[in-house]
Amino acid sequence: MARVEPLAREDLAEFEDGFAMVEQMMGFVPNSMFTMARVPGLLPAFQQLGRAVLGNSLIPLDLAQMVAQVASTAAGCRYCQAHTAHTAERAGVAEAKLAELWNFETSEHFDDAERAALRLALHAGSVPNVASDEDFAACREHFSDEQIASIVAVISFFGYLNRWNDTMATSLEEAPLEFGRRVLGAAGWNAGEHV
């Protein structure tokens, strides 16, 4: 059960454009956004940051969502793990590839560029952060500095969400919950106490 009750969408009409954009990408509006609306200015700032981080063309959305999924898993946020896997599938990542995400170093489903980005996500999403110069050197073999900055922006954006959702015990919506159980469950994912 959520530690702070989310506000109702119908009471937040001024944010509807942002909700519609998120709903188009994810298929629903996350409960976390309805709780963020309790802090004046936070939700529009979060929506603007989300547009900058996930709405640019520096890296493909499917890679961004896999990076987010690995960073969120490294941080232990089950809520974001389910969201990012579900959204990655909506962005075109095959379920078989998502099921192999934690074997990205050796799985034939991933190329060297994806491995470099996912390794950086794993190391930067860990606590303490263990991202290294070697991680960046591996990324530079495949990505420009702008693309690397975009990858780090995704990791950082979801780092905020990981802290928010784990701390608030945000209730997981039905679609990502079902997807997480079906696709991520084989890799040991479970909804957990707060999700």
Backbone hydrogen bonds, N-H to C=O, Kabsch-Sander energy under -0.5 kcal/mol:
donor,donor_aa,acceptor,acceptor_aa,energy
3,R,168,M,-3.0
4,V,168,M,-0.6
7,L,34,F,-1.9
11,D,8,A,-1.5
12,L,9,R,-2.3
15,F,12,L,-2.2
16,E,13,A,-1.7
19,F,15,F,-2.2
20,A,16,E,-2.8
21,M,17,D,-1.8
22,V,18,G,-2.2
23,E,19,F,-3.0
24,Q,20,A,-2.0
25,M,21,M,-1.7
26,M,22,V,-3.2
27,G,23,E,-2.2
33,M,30,P,-1.1
34,F,30,P,-0.8
35,T,31,N,-1.3
36,M,32,S,-2.4
37,A,33,M,-1.3
38,R,35,T,-1.9
39,V,36,M,-2.2
42,L,39,V,-2.0
43,L,39,V,-0.7
45,A,41,G,-1.6
46,F,42,L,-3.0
47,Q,43,L,-2.8
48,Q,44,P,-2.2
49,L,45,A,-2.5
50,G,46,F,-2.8
51,R,47,Q,-2.0
52,A,48,Q,-2.0
53,V,49,L,-2.8
54,L,50,G,-2.9
55,G,51,R,-1.7
64,A,60,P,-2.4
65,Q,61,L,-2.5
66,M,62,D,-1.8
67,V,63,L,-2.8
68,A,64,A,-2.5
69,Q,65,Q,-2.2
70,V,66,M,-2.5
71,A,67,V,-2.6
72,S,68,A,-2.5
73,T,69,Q,-2.1
74,A,70,V,-2.6
75,A,71,A,-1.8
76,G,72,S,-0.8
77,C,72,S,-2.1
78,R,76,G,-1.0
81,Q,77,C,-2.1
82,A,78,R,-2.3
83,H,79,Y,-2.1
84,T,80,C,-3.0
85,A,81,Q,-2.1
86,H,82,A,-2.3
87,T,83,H,-2.7
88,A,84,T,-2.3
89,E,85,A,-2.1
90,R,86,H,-1.8
91,A,87,T,-1.5
92,G,89,E,-1.4
93,V,88,A,-2.6
98,L,94,A,-2.2
99,A,95,E,-2.6
100,E,96,A,-0.8
100,E,97,K,-0.5
101,L,98,L,-1.3
103,N,100,E,-2.7
104,F,101,L,-1.4
106,T,103,N,-1.6
107,S,103,N,-2.8
110,F,107,S,-1.4
115,R,111,D,-2.5
116,A,112,D,-2.2
117,A,113,A,-2.2
118,L,114,E,-3.0
119,R,115,R,-2.5
120,L,116,A,-2.0
121,A,117,A,-2.1
122,L,118,L,-2.6
123,H,119,R,-2.6
124,A,120,L,-3.0
125,G,121,A,-2.1
126,S,122,L,-0.7
130,V,123,H,-2.5
136,F,132,S,-1.6
137,A,133,D,-2.4
138,A,134,E,-2.4
139,C,135,D,-1.9
140,R,136,F,-2.4
141,E,137,A,-0.7
141,E,138,A,-0.7
142,H,139,C,-2.1
143,F,139,C,-2.7
148,I,144,S,-2.6
149,A,145,D,-2.6
150,S,146,E,-1.8
151,I,147,Q,-2.2
152,V,148,I,-2.5
153,A,149,A,-2.1
154,V,150,S,-2.0
155,I,151,I,-2.2
156,S,152,V,-2.6
157,F,153,A,-2.7
158,F,154,V,-2.3
159,G,155,I,-1.5
160,Y,156,S,-1.8
161,L,157,F,-1.8
162,N,158,F,-3.0
163,R,159,G,-1.9
164,W,160,Y,-2.7
165,N,161,L,-2.9
166,D,162,N,-2.0
167,T,163,R,-2.1
168,M,164,W,-2.7
169,A,165,N,-1.1
170,T,165,N,-1.6
172,L,195,V,-1.4
177,L,173,E,-1.9
178,E,174,E,-2.8
179,F,175,A,-2.2
180,G,176,P,-2.9
181,R,177,L,-2.3
182,R,178,E,-2.3
183,V,179,F,-3.2
184,L,179,F,-0.7
184,L,180,G,-1.1
185,G,180,G,-1.2
187,A,184,L,-1.4
188,G,185,G,-1.8
189,W,184,L,-1.9
195,V,191,A,-0.7
